[in-house]
Amino acid sequence: MSQDPSVSVTPSPPPVASAPEMPDHVYLVSYPKIVFLYPTVLTALFCSIVMWAKGDIPTNEIVAQQKRNAQVVMKAAVQSADPFSADPAPADGDAKENVLATEASSPSATAAPETVSIKIHSYHNVCARIFLIVFALNMVVISFDFPRTTSLTWFFAITAIVIGLWFLFSQYPGLAPKLVQGLLSIKPWANASFYMIYTMIMLFLYMWVMISRRFDYWEVKGNELLHHHGFLSNLERFSAPNLRIDKEINDLFEYMLLRSGRLIIHASNERRAIVLENVLFINGKEDRITRMLGALQVRVRTDKE
């Protein structure tokens, strides 16, 4: 019985991992700090939806608050009135008649003061507190820079303050409830229209920021650096070989919000450095530029050889 000759099978080479696609160009855009206010915008949008779903601020609470304010004003006016009269003192009989007439005409003698008793809702106060807290934290982020060393210092400082407050409240147990009650006694409120108007204003500003960035941006190509600016798209060209780029994370919280940072570009034929503030998603753009410039250096070295 004849057997077929053995066929040698050459093993196939293992699949080679495809190299990442080389980008043709990278756009670099410097944004203003208003872009970091998006947490406040999202909070305002959330509060407007909650207030609209809940039926806005209850009308009876507004009326009750107005009545409370009126009662406070009337009470202050009565207490500040001069108790001494400039008229001569009447006789005893006339005094008794005047007292009886005053008691008969006074509404407080026949009826108790009107008390305002309504069902209290607190969702509008909660929304206002949340909005104010997020707004305050957001303003702190865009007002100050928090480098890594400064952020670490603030972390230890806040930790020390928390430990100190815990020790204080443990020594004086009645202090914490009074402090919490005092904070909760502050009852800010705003209706759905306020939150929605704030959201629309910020979205309008964001739209104009995006439009303005279309007329001022940088483009890194394989062999040159381009600066597009102006309404008619004016163009400046810089040589890309020997281009050096430095990345700085000068604010930890801004980096956490939008992965933003500062790019410092040193062009070979430019004496001054090009500084781009608030470049979003800076790590990915730096990686693409590094791969692009690395490929350019390899090509230049090969051509020289």
MARFI-169142 format. One record per residue (C-alpha): residue number from 0; x, y, z. Coordinates in nm, 2 decimals. Layout:
N
 pos      u      v      w
 NUM      X      Y      Z
...
//
This chain:
305
 pos      u      v      w
   0   0.00   0.00   0.00
   1   0.16   0.32  -0.12
   2   0.18   0.61   0.11
   3   0.17   0.98   0.00
   4   0.50   1.16   0.05
   5   0.50   1.37   0.36
   6   0.43   1.73   0.28
   7   0.64   1.97   0.48
   8   0.42   2.25   0.62
   9   0.61   2.57   0.70
  10   0.48   2.74   1.01
  11   0.32   3.07   0.95
  12   0.49   3.36   1.12
  13   0.30   3.51   1.42
  14   0.09   3.81   1.34
  15   0.27   4.13   1.38
  16   0.09   4.39   1.58
  17   0.00   4.68   1.36
  18   0.18   5.00   1.45
  19  -0.04   5.29   1.56
  20  -0.15   5.50   1.27
  21   0.07   5.80   1.22
  22  -0.13   6.12   1.24
  23  -0.10   6.36   0.95
  24  -0.16   6.67   1.17
  25  -0.25   6.77   1.52
  26  -0.46   7.07   1.61
  27  -0.37   7.27   1.92
  28  -0.63   7.51   2.06
  29  -0.60   7.74   2.37
  30  -0.93   7.78   2.55
  31  -1.03   8.05   2.81
  32  -1.10   7.94   3.17
  33  -1.47   7.97   3.12
  34  -1.47   7.61   2.99
  35  -1.40   7.48   3.34
  36  -1.74   7.61   3.46
  37  -1.92   7.32   3.30
  38  -1.99   7.15   3.64
  39  -2.19   7.46   3.74
  40  -2.38   7.46   3.41
  41  -2.47   7.09   3.45
  42  -2.58   7.16   3.81
  43  -2.80   7.45   3.70
  44  -2.95   7.24   3.43
  45  -3.02   6.96   3.69
  46  -3.17   7.21   3.93
  47  -3.40   7.36   3.67
  48  -3.53   7.02   3.57
  49  -3.59   6.93   3.94
  50  -3.77   7.26   4.01
  51  -3.98   7.23   3.69
  52  -4.08   6.87   3.78
  53  -4.17   6.97   4.13
  54  -4.38   7.26   4.02
  55  -4.14   7.53   4.10
  56  -4.15   7.72   4.44
  57  -4.49   7.66   4.61
  58  -4.70   7.97   4.60
  59  -4.83   7.93   4.96
  60  -4.47   7.94   5.08
  61  -4.41   8.27   4.90
  62  -4.73   8.42   5.05
  63  -4.64   8.29   5.39
  64  -4.29   8.44   5.37
  65  -4.44   8.78   5.27
  66  -4.68   8.76   5.57
  67  -4.39   8.68   5.80
  68  -4.20   8.98   5.67
  69  -4.50   9.20   5.71
  70  -4.55   9.08   6.07
  71  -4.18   9.15   6.15
  72  -4.20   9.50   6.01
  73  -4.52   9.58   6.20
  74  -4.38   9.44   6.52
  75  -4.06   9.65   6.48
  76  -4.27   9.96   6.41
  77  -4.48   9.91   6.72
  78  -4.18   9.85   6.94
  79  -4.00  10.16   6.81
  80  -4.30  10.38   6.87
  81  -4.26  10.65   7.14
  82  -4.45  10.53   7.45
  83  -4.47  10.88   7.59
  84  -4.75  11.11   7.47
  85  -4.71  11.48   7.43
  86  -5.08  11.55   7.52
  87  -5.16  11.65   7.87
  88  -5.27  11.38   8.11
  89  -5.64  11.34   8.11
  90  -5.86  11.31   8.42
  91  -5.91  10.97   8.59
  92  -6.26  10.93   8.44
  93  -6.15  11.02   8.09
  94  -5.84  10.79   8.12
  95  -6.06  10.49   8.21
  96  -6.29  10.57   7.91
  97  -5.99  10.59   7.68
  98  -5.85  10.26   7.80
  99  -6.18  10.09   7.75
 100  -6.22  10.24   7.40
 101  -5.87  10.14   7.31
 102  -5.92   9.78   7.43
 103  -6.25   9.76   7.24
 104  -6.10   9.89   6.91
 105  -5.78   9.69   6.93
 106  -5.79   9.36   6.72
 107  -5.54   9.20   6.95
 108  -5.79   9.22   7.24
 109  -6.05   9.02   7.06
 110  -5.84   8.79   6.84
 111  -5.50   8.62   6.87
 112  -5.23   8.73   6.62
 113  -5.26   8.55   6.29
 114  -5.01   8.26   6.27
 115  -4.88   8.12   5.94
 116  -4.91   7.75   5.94
 117  -4.83   7.57   5.61
 118  -4.66   7.26   5.49
 119  -4.29   7.33   5.44
 120  -4.11   7.20   5.13
 121  -3.74   7.20   5.12
 122  -3.65   7.08   4.77
 123  -3.60   7.43   4.64
 124  -3.36   7.51   4.94
 125  -3.17   7.19   4.87
 126  -3.13   7.28   4.50
 127  -3.01   7.63   4.58
 128  -2.76   7.50   4.84
 129  -2.62   7.24   4.59
 130  -2.59   7.50   4.32
 131  -2.42   7.75   4.54
 132  -2.17   7.49   4.67
 133  -2.08   7.38   4.32
 134  -2.06   7.74   4.20
 135  -1.83   7.84   4.49
 136  -1.59   7.54   4.43
 137  -1.59   7.60   4.06
 138  -1.49   7.97   4.11
 139  -1.21   7.86   4.34
 140  -1.08   7.63   4.07
 141  -1.07   7.90   3.80
 142  -0.95   8.18   4.04
 143  -0.64   8.00   4.17
 144  -0.37   7.76   4.04
 145  -0.32   7.44   4.23
 146   0.01   7.28   4.13
 147   0.09   6.94   4.26
 148   0.30   7.07   4.56
 149   0.03   7.33   4.65
 150  -0.24   7.07   4.62
 151  -0.05   6.84   4.86
 152  -0.01   7.13   5.10
 153  -0.38   7.21   5.09
 154  -0.46   6.84   5.14
 155  -0.26   6.83   5.46
 156  -0.41   7.16   5.58
 157  -0.76   7.04   5.52
 158  -0.68   6.72   5.70
 159  -0.55   6.91   6.00
 160  -0.86   7.13   6.00
 161  -1.09   6.83   5.99
 162  -0.90   6.66   6.28
 163  -0.92   6.99   6.48
 164  -1.29   7.02   6.43
 165  -1.34   6.65   6.52
 166  -1.15   6.71   6.85
 167  -1.34   7.03   6.92
 168  -1.68   6.87   6.86
 169  -1.58   6.57   7.08
 170  -1.50   6.80   7.36
 171  -1.81   7.01   7.32
 172  -2.09   6.78   7.20
 173  -2.35   7.05   7.19
 174  -2.15   7.27   6.95
 175  -2.20   7.06   6.63
 176  -2.59   7.06   6.64
 177  -2.59   7.43   6.69
 178  -2.35   7.48   6.40
 179  -2.55   7.26   6.17
 180  -2.87   7.43   6.28
 181  -2.72   7.77   6.21
 182  -2.61   7.66   5.86
 183  -2.95   7.50   5.79
 184  -3.13   7.82   5.90
 185  -2.99   7.99   5.59
 186  -3.25   7.90   5.33
 187  -3.16   8.03   4.98
 188  -3.40   7.96   4.70
 189  -3.44   8.02   4.33
 190  -3.70   7.92   4.08
 191  -3.67   7.71   3.77
 192  -3.65   8.02   3.55
 193  -3.33   8.14   3.72
 194  -3.15   7.81   3.67
 195  -3.26   7.78   3.31
 196  -3.16   8.14   3.22
 197  -2.82   8.08   3.38
 198  -2.78   7.76   3.17
 199  -2.88   7.93   2.85
 200  -2.64   8.23   2.91
 201  -2.35   7.99   2.97
 202  -2.44   7.78   2.66
 203  -2.45   8.09   2.45
 204  -2.11   8.19   2.58
 205  -1.97   7.84   2.51
 206  -2.10   7.86   2.15
 207  -1.92   8.19   2.09
 208  -1.60   8.05   2.25
 209  -1.61   7.76   2.01
 210  -1.67   8.00   1.71
 211  -1.39   8.22   1.82
 212  -1.15   7.93   1.85
 213  -1.21   7.85   1.48
 214  -1.02   8.18   1.40
 215  -0.72   8.12   1.63
 216  -0.56   7.77   1.65
 217  -0.23   7.60   1.58
 218  -0.17   7.30   1.35
 219   0.14   7.07   1.37
 220   0.22   6.89   1.05
 221   0.50   6.66   0.95
 222   0.74   6.93   0.85
 223   0.60   7.26   0.97
 224   0.40   7.43   1.24
 225   0.11   7.65   1.12
 226  -0.07   7.93   1.31
 227  -0.42   8.01   1.18
 228  -0.56   8.33   1.31
 229  -0.78   8.62   1.20
 230  -1.12   8.63   1.03
 231  -0.96   8.59   0.69
 232  -0.74   8.30   0.81
 233  -0.40   8.46   0.83
 234  -0.13   8.20   0.83
 235   0.22   8.19   1.00
 236   0.46   7.91   0.92
 237   0.74   7.77   1.14
 238   0.98   7.50   1.06
 239   0.90   7.17   1.24
 240   1.24   7.00   1.24
 241   1.42   7.03   1.57
 242   1.08   7.14   1.73
 243   1.08   7.10   2.10
 244   0.76   7.08   2.31
 245   0.73   7.11   2.69
 246   0.42   7.00   2.88
 247   0.32   7.15   3.21
 248   0.03   7.06   3.44
 249   0.01   7.38   3.63
 250  -0.33   7.32   3.79
 251  -0.43   6.97   3.92
 252  -0.80   7.04   3.94
 253  -0.82   7.18   3.58
 254  -0.64   6.87   3.47
 255  -0.89   6.66   3.65
 256  -1.18   6.84   3.49
 257  -1.07   6.85   3.12
 258  -0.72   6.69   3.12
 259  -0.59   7.04   3.03
 260  -0.24   7.18   3.07
 261   0.01   7.42   2.92
 262   0.21   7.35   2.60
 263   0.54   7.54   2.54
 264   0.66   7.51   2.19
 265   1.02   7.60   2.09
 266   1.05   7.64   1.72
 267   1.40   7.63   1.56
 268   1.37   7.96   1.38
 269   1.18   8.15   1.65
 270   1.36   8.32   1.94
 271   1.06   8.34   2.17
 272   0.87   8.04   2.30
 273   0.51   7.98   2.19
 274   0.29   7.93   2.51
 275  -0.05   7.77   2.47
 276  -0.26   7.78   2.79
 277  -0.55   7.54   2.87
 278  -0.49   7.29   2.59
 279  -0.76   7.02   2.64
 280  -0.67   6.65   2.65
 281  -0.31   6.74   2.65
 282  -0.16   6.39   2.70
 283  -0.31   6.25   2.38
 284  -0.20   6.55   2.18
 285   0.15   6.54   2.32
 286   0.17   6.17   2.23
 287   0.06   6.22   1.87
 288   0.30   6.51   1.83
 289   0.59   6.31   1.97
 290   0.52   6.02   1.73
 291   0.49   6.25   1.44
 292   0.82   6.44   1.52
 293   0.99   6.11   1.59
 294   0.90   5.97   1.25
 295   1.02   6.30   1.09
 296   1.36   6.27   1.26
 297   1.40   5.91   1.14
 298   1.32   6.02   0.78
 299   1.56   6.31   0.80
 300   1.84   6.09   0.94
 301   1.78   5.83   0.66
 302   1.79   6.10   0.39
 303   2.12   6.22   0.52
 304   2.27   5.87   0.52
//
